[in-house]
Amino acid sequence: MRREATSNFLSFLFSLLFFLSINEKSQARKLQQVVMCSSSCGDVKNISYPFRLKSDRAACGDPDFELSCQSNKTILKLGSGEFYVKKILYAEQLINVVDVNLANGSCGLPHKSLSQAELLDGNNYRFQYFNNYTEANFVRCSSNISNRPDYRRLPCSNQYVNYGGHRISEIPKSCSFISVVPLRKIPYVNPSYEAIMKSIESGFYLLWSVECRDCISHGGSCVFSNTYEEQYYYFCGTYFTYELLKIIISIRIVVLLVIFLLVVLLLSRFIIAIGLIVFLIHKYMATRKKVDQVEKFLHNQQSWMPKRYSFIEIMATTNHFRDKLGQGGFGTVYKGQLVNGRSIAVKVLENSKFNGEEFINEVSTLGRIHHSNVVRLLGFCSEGSKRALVYEYMHNGSLDKYIFVKRGIGQTFNWEKLYEIALGIARGIKYLHEGCDVCILHFDIKPHNILLDHNFIPKVADFGLAKFYPKENDFVSVSALRGTIGYIAPELISRNFGEVSSKSDVYSFGMLLLEMAGRRRNSYGKATRSSKAYFPSWVYDQIIKGGDLELHDASEIESTMARQMCMIGLWCIQVKAIDRPSITKVVEMLEGSIDDLQMPPKPFFSSSSSQHDSIREIQSDSSTELLESKSIEECSYNDM
């Protein structure tokens, strides 16, 4: 319907244009039929339409093109001036004329101006200059002009000519204006008086209207008006006043503009539609490719895969996603319950953030792992772009909400339990590095990714950034920065610190261990003393000096545990990977005595300026964006 209306409207506009362009003979006022005549005067032969001599019949030509024959010379009157006609070129519609005064002796100068404006205003718009013309100003001066090289002196007394034309206001003050005349442009700079006069004497060409000639050549009759109250524009059999012509031209311009805008609108809608279709096809193909990747992987590995759920089953287990546990970087976590009554945590993934590779990483890593200190993946869902991961439910949430608490607010651990949790985390990482067929690097060890079950047993979670590599390899290739600022090993930022390997997870664990021992973030912009703003630097100095770690109400045994955790943490965060212990050695350190530990070298840090005032996640691929203090409370569970 809309297309038909648009088509009808365009048809109407084109019809209107056609109507405006035709000449209605019914509107014509035929004043006099033109009769083809021919006459001569002197050297000018075959004077014919639109020109006529005064002695010719009125019907022979247009009165605006009337010529006179005086002393065997053909004269054209333009305004108040008279010009000899040297030549008429009918094919080109050109007439060559020269001022009659130029024939009156050596000082025969043109006394009547004929500028372009005067030519049009005084001759009913019948003539205009032909191409390649300029003007010359003639002036009479009361004194000699010596400082104006652009003015050439004439043989006549105190008279000068200026080539190129100037405004009257620009002539010398001692001079008065005589006339301005047209002439052909002279092909060299600063022409002499003789060259200027030679060009003027050769005359200049005027172009006349071609409308009547076209009318006659098409078999019509050209009409003219002998009324001079208005300026008329002549058409074949029709004439219009100047005001009416302006209205017609304006209407045509408006109609053409409307048509142009409609065409642009239709084309833009077409282009936008094509672009949208291409975008949707590209998006569909990209999504289809990701889905095919995931499905191919799941098909090839189905022998050891955890249970696969349909999305309807996921909705049923979560009671239509009613009990929200937390919001993470890659999705939302909901509490659910299986048919057997077992509590589960379901992470529904956002397709725009969690790509196929990360989904495969999570499923392939956790699907084959069974360890008391690694979170267990019970199942997954993959239906097109809809994906979800089903974990065992961790009743006590993540570790960060127990170590980053203000004194007297919230639940915390005693030192014995805290040490036990640290050892459990280390054992979980050791299992990832050495307990499977391949070495699994986590790349995002931090308090937020350590979950606690109902007995506060720690479990390493969130394997979205995990990488596999053969155990016999000493290092692994990583193309993009992975992890969270404050826990990222230096070699992940620059290979100058060593190759990426299992020691990268050891570094992250060391930073975690120091935060557990200090019960605060390693970078803390609100510290009362600048020396404490970066905790690892401060604790190293305190241990070297044998100083107090400022543990409140801690027994000697608890102080020893804290000191041992700090020393092990400092070993783990050595700048060069080669200087760090393996995770197996770290477990041995935690299981052993502090007396067996040597004081590690001081890492490169020495002031808080080397660290950010607050910890932010750069997350090139990480699934945990929310690490700032204000975000932890919102996402305390379980951004797995």
N, C-alpha and C positions, 0 to 999 in steps of 0.2 A: 504493500500500500504506500509506504514511504517512498520507495523507489519510483512508483508511478507518479506520485505527486511532484517529486524532483524533476522527472522527465518532462512533465507538463509545464512546469515553471520555466525550464530551460527553453522549451519550444516557444513559449510566450515571449521570452526575452529576445530570441533570435528573430521572431516575427516583427517585434518592435524595431529592432535594428534595420531590418529590411524596409520597413515602412518609412523610417527616417531617411534612408538613403535614396529613395526613389524621388523623381521629380514629378510633382502633380501638375499636369498641364491645365487642369481646371482652375488652379490658383493663379495661373499666369495672367498677366495683363499685357496682351500683345499690343504694343504701341505702334510698331511700324515694321514691315517686312524688309529684310536686307536684300538689296539688288547687287549682284556682282558687277562691278565697274572696273575700268582700268584707265588711268590717265598718266601724264608725264609732266615734269617741270625741270628744265635744264638737264643736269646729269642724272637725275633720279627718274628712272623709267618705271613703267608698270605699277603706278601707285594704285593699290587695291585694298580691299577690306583687310583690317578694320580702318585703314587710313582712307581719307578722301580729301580732295582739294575744295576750297571754298566755292569754286565754280562748278563743282559736281553736284548732282542731285543729292538731296538729303538722305535718300535711301541707299546711297552707295557705301556709306561707312558710318562709323560711330562718331558722334560729335566731339567726344573726348579725344579723338585721334585726328581732328581736322587740321590740315596743313594749308599754308598759303604760298602762292607763287609770286615773288617780287623780284623784278630784274632778272628773270630767268633762274632764280635761286629758290629752292624749296625751304620754307621756314616752319619750324614747330614752336608754338608758344607754350612755355611751361611757367605757370604762375604769372609774374609780371615781366619775365625775361623772354628773349627770343633767341632761337638757336637754328643755325643752318643744318639741314639734313644732308649728310654726306652719303649715306648708304642705308638701305633697308633690307634686312635678311629675314624673309618671311618664314623660311624653314626653321630658323632658330628663334623666331620672335624677338629679334634684336634690331634696334635702330641706332645708327651712329650719328651723333650731333656734336656741334661746336658752337661756342658763344659767338654771336654776330659781331661783338665789339672787337674781337681779336683781329678782324680784317681792317680795322680803321687806323692804320699807321703804326709806327713803332711803339706808341704808348696806348695802343688799343687794348685796354684791359677790361675784363668782365666787371660790370658794375652791379650786377644782380647775383645774389647768393643762390646756390642750388645745393644745399646739404641734403642728406638722406631724409631727414624729418620734413624739410620744406618740400622735397620732391613728392612725398606721400601725401602730406596735408593739402597741398594745392592742386592735386591732379586726380582726385577721386580714386586714389589707390590703383591707378592704371599702370604706372611705371615704377620701376625700382632699379637701382644700380645693378649692373652685371658684376661678376666676380672680379677679384684682384684690383680693386680700386681704393684710392685714398683721397685726401683733400688737400688743397693749398689755400692759405690765407693771404689776402692782399691787404696791405695797410699803408696809410699815409702818415709820415712822421714830421714833426716840426723841427727836428734836429737829426743829425747823422747818428746811426746806430753802429757803434764800433765794438761793443762788448758782447754782441749776440751773433756768433758765427752761423746760427741756424737761420738767420734772416739774410736773404740775398738782395742786393740793391738792383733796382730796375733802371733802365735808361731815362725814365721819366724822373722829374725832380722829386726827391724825398719820398719815393715810393719803394716798398720792399715786398718780397714774397717769402712765405715760410712753407716749407714742404712737410707734409705729414699731418697738418692740421693741429691747431691749438685752441684752447678755450679763449673766448674774448677777454676774460679776466687775466690771461697769461701774457697778453701782448705788452710790449714796453709802454711805460706811462706816457711817453711823449708822442705816441702814435694813436691814430684813430682807425677804426676798422672800415674797409671798403667792401670786401666780399669774400665768400668762401666758394670755391669751385671744385668739382670732381676732376680727377685725372688718373690715368693708369699708373700703377706702382712702377717706379724706376728701379731697375735691377742692380743698382750700386749705391753705396753709402754716400751721404752728403752730396747730392747732385748739384750741379751748377745752375745758375739762372737760365742759361741757354737750354740745358737738358729739361728743366722744368717747363719752360715755355714751349719747347718742341713737343713735349708730351701733351700739354694742354691744347695746342693747335691741332694735334692729331685727333682730337675729340674723344668722346667717351661713349660707351654703349649703354643703352637702357633696355631693360627687358619688359615686354608688355604681357598682359594677361593672355592665357591660352584657352580660356573657357569657351569663348565664342567660336574660335577655330575648331575645337573638338566637336562642338555642337554641329557645325556645318559639315564636318567630315563624316559625321554619322547620319547625315541626311535630314538634320533638323533645321530650324530657323532660329537665329539668334536675335533676341529683342533687347532694346535698351530704353532707358527712360530719359526724357528731356526735362525732368523735374529735379531741381538742384536743392530742394529744401532738406533732403536727406542724402546720405551716402548709400548707394545701392550696390549689392553684389549680384552679378549677372549669372544666370544659369540658362541652360538650353530651354527656352520657352518659359522661364520662371525667374523672378528676382525676389530677393529678400532684403529687408533692412538690416543694418548692422546689429541692432539690438536683437532682432529675431534670430540672426545667425548665431550670436553668442549663446542664446538659449538652446538652440538645436545642438551646438557643439557640446555644451555642458551636459545635456541629456545623454548624448552619445558616450561621453566620458564616464558618466555615472553608470550607465548600463554596462559598458565594457568592464568597469571596475567591479560591479556586482558579479558579472560572469566570471571574472578572474578569481574573485574570492570564493565563489562556489566551486570552481574547478580545484583551487588550492585545498578547500575544505574536504572535498571528495577524495582528492589524492592523498591528503594527510591521513584521513580515516582509513584509506586502503593501506597506506604504508604502515600505520600503527597496527592495523589488524595483522598484516603480514609479519611485522616484528614480534607481535605478541604470540602468534602461532609458532614462529621459529624458536622463541624463548621457551614456550611450553614444551615443544618437541625436544629441545636440548635438555631441559630440566628432566623431562620424562626419561630420556635416554640415559642421562647421568644417574638418575635414581635406579633405573632398571639395571644398569651396569653394576652398581653397588649391591643391589639385591641379588643379582646373579652371582657376584663374587662370594657373598655370604652363603648363598644356597649351595654353591659348588663346594665350598669348604665344609659345610655341615654334612653334605652327602658323603664326602670322602672320609670324614672322621666320625661317622655315626656309631662306630663300634665302641668307642669309649666315651661318647658324649653323655652329659647328664640329661635328665628328662626334658623333652620338648613339650611346651604347653601352647595351646591355642590362645589367641587374644581374649576369646570369650571366657576361657578358664581363668585367665589372669584377672579379668574383671570380677569373676565370681569369687576368687580367693581373697580379693581386696575389698569385697562388698562395694563394688563400683567406685573404688578409690576414695573411700570416706576418711580413713585414718591416715593422715599425712604425717610422716615422721620428719621429713626435712627436704630442703630444696638444694640441689647441687648444680655444679657447672654443666653437667650433661643430662640432667633429668631430675625427676622428683621421686622420692622414696616413700612408699606406702607400707603400712603394716598389713599383713594378711594372715590367713590360716588355711592350711591344707585340710583335706577331708578327714585325715587321721587326727586332727586337732593340733598339729605341730605349727607353731608360730613361724612366720617367714617375713622377710623384708623384700619387697619388690621394687626394683628401680626401673621406672618407665623412662625410656631414653627419648631425648629430643633429637629427631632425625637431622635437624639443621646443624647440630653441634657434634654429635657422636657418629663418626663415620664408620664404614664397614670394617676398616682395618682395626680400629679400637674395639669394636664388638667382637671380632674374631680373636683379638688378643685376650680379652677378658674370658671368653668362653673356653678357648683352647688352653689357657693357663690354669684357670681354676677347675676346669673340667677333669684334669688329670691329677690334681693335687689332693691329698688327704693327709693333713697334718694338724695337730692340735693347736698350733700357733699361726695357722693360715685360714682365713675365712673360707667356708665351704660354699661352692655354687651348687644349689640343688636342682636348678633347671633354668630354662630360658624360653623366650618366645621370639619368633621371627616370622612375621607375615607382611611381606612387602616392605613398606617403610615403617611398620609398627614393630618395635623391638622392646624387650624387657628382660631383666635378669632377676632370677629368684635366688636369694641367699638364705642361709640360716639366720634366724633373728638374733641380734645381739641386744640383750635386755638393758645393758648399761651404757650403750652408746659409744662415743669415741673418746679417746684418751685426753684430748685437749681440754675438755670441760672439767677434768679433775686436776690438771696441773697448772692451768692458767686461771686460777681463782684468787679473789682477794681474801686476805686472812679473815677468818670468822664467817665467811660467806660461802656456802656451797660445801659439797663433800670433797674430802681430799684423802690421800693415803698416808699411812705411816711409812717409815723408811724401809722397813723389811718388805712390805707389800710392793712398794715402788721398785725396789731392787729386783724382786721376783718378776715383776712385769717387764723390766728392762731385759732380764735374762731370757724371758719367754719370747720377746720380740727378736732378740739376736738369734735364738734357735730357729724361729720361723724364717728369718732371712737366710740362715745357713742351709736350711732345707731347700730353699729356692735355688741357691747357688750350687749345692752339691748333692741334694737328695733325689733329683730327678734324672731322666735320661739326658736332658740338656740343661745347661745353665740358664736360669731365668733371672734377668735383671729387672728390678721393680721400677727404678728411676723416680719414685715419688714417695719415699719414706718420710713421714712427718706425723705429728700427733693426731692430726685429723684423719689419717688413713689407718690408724690403729684402733680396732674395735674391741670392746670388752663384753664377754658373755656374762651369764648370771652369776658365775663364780669369779668374775674379774680376771679371767684368763685372757691374755691379749691375743689378738689375731690380726695378722697383716691383711689389709684389704685394698681394693681399688687397683686393678691391674690394667687400666686403660693405656698406660704408657709402657707396659712391659715389653721386653725384647728377649728372644731366645738366641742362644748361640752355642756351638759345640763346646764341651768341657775342655777339649785339648787346645782351644784358642786362648791366647793370652789377652786379647782385646776384641772389641766388637765395633762395627761401623755404625755410627749414628748420624743421620743426615740433618736432623733438626734439634734445636735446644729443647730439652725435656726437663720438667720438674717445677719446683717452686723456689723463688728467691729466698735465700736464707738456708736452703737445704741442698742446692745444686752444687755438685762437685766442680772445682775449678776447671778440670779437663773437659767438662761438657761445654764450657764457655770458650776455652782456648786450648788447643793441642800443645801449647808450650808447657803445660803443667803435666803432660803425660797422655797416655792412651786411655780411652774409655774402656772400663772393665768392671769386674765385680767390686773393685775398690771404690767405684763411684757410689754404690749403695752403702758401703762402709762409711763414707764421708757423711751421707745423709743421716745414717744411724748415729754417728758421733754428735751431730748437731742436735738430734732428738734427745740423746742421752744427757747432754749438758742442760737442755731445757728442763728435763725431768729432775735433774739434780738441783738446779736453781729455782725450780717451780716458777719459771718466768721465761719470757721470750729472750732469745740471745741478743737481739737488737731491741733496745727499749729506750725510746726518746724521752720518756718522762723520769728517767733516773735522776736522783737527787744530786749525784756527783757524776761529772762527765766521765770519770774513770770507770764507772759501772754501767755506762750506756751500752757497751758491748761486753756481755757477760763472759765469753770465753777468754778475752784478754784480761779481764779483772781477776777471774778465778785462777788463771795461770800465775799471775803475780802474787796472789795470796798464797798459793801452794808453795811457790819458790821461797817466799819469805817466812813460811811456816805460820802464816796468819790465820785468823778465824774466817770461816766461810759465811759467818753471820747466820748460822742456823739457829732458829729460835727453839728453845726447850728441847734440844736434841741431846741424847745420851752420847757417851763416848763411842759406843758401837755404831750408833746412827751417824755420828760425825765421820767415822771411818768409812762407812758405806758411801756417804756422800762424796768424800774425798776420792775413794776408789772409782766411783762413777765418773767424776770429773777428770781424773787422770786418764781413764780409758777413752773418754770422749775426746780429750786433747790429742791422744794418739790417732784416733780415727779421723780427725779433721786436719791432719798434716796437708800442706798445700800440694806437694808432689805425691802422686798416687803410689810411687814406689816406696815412700816412707811410711805408708799406712799398713797396719796389720790386715791379714785376711779375716773374713768373718769367723772362720774356725778359731783363729787366734784370739779374736775378741771374746768368743764364748768361753775359751779357756781362761782369759783374764777375769771375766765376771765370775766364773766358778772357782777361781783361785783366791789367793790371799793378796792383800795390798802390799805385803812385804816382798812379794815376788815381782812387783812392778817397778820399772825404772821411770824416772821423770822424762817425759818426751821433750824434744826440742820445741822451742816456742814457734808457733806458726807465724806466718808473715804479718798477721794483724798486730797492731800495737795501739790503736786508738779507735774510737767510735766513728771517726770520720770515714773509715773504709767501708762502712755499712750504711744501709738506708735507715732513716729514722723509723720507718714502719715497714713491716713485712708485707709485700704484695706479691701476688702470684703472676708471673709472666705468662705461664701456661701457653706454650706453643701448641701443646696437644693435651694438657692435663685436664682431668675431669673434675678437679676441685678448685674452683675459682675463689671460694669464700674462705679466706684465711685471716682476714683482719678481725680484730677483736669484736667489733660490732656485728660481724657476720657469723661468728662462731655460734652465738646463742641461737641464731635462726636456723643453723644447719648443724647442730651439735651431733645429730645422728649421722651418721650413717650415710654420709655421701660416699658410697663405696665405689 
